[in-house]
């Protein structure tokens, strides 16, 4: 069972890394909950707020 536990741990770490990278490169964010996403929405898919803004590159 040890190999499967280690493999599961590595997969979870990879998923977190991918999500973090995707969030960092998102084009839009919600000012209310700071959710980030790549396409324009009328309201936040996470909290429903309409207080959205494009992410500006510094």
Secondary structure, DSSP 8 states (H G I E B T S, - for coil): -HHHHHHHHHHHHHHHHHHHHHHHT-SEEETTT--EESS--SS-TTT--S-EEE----
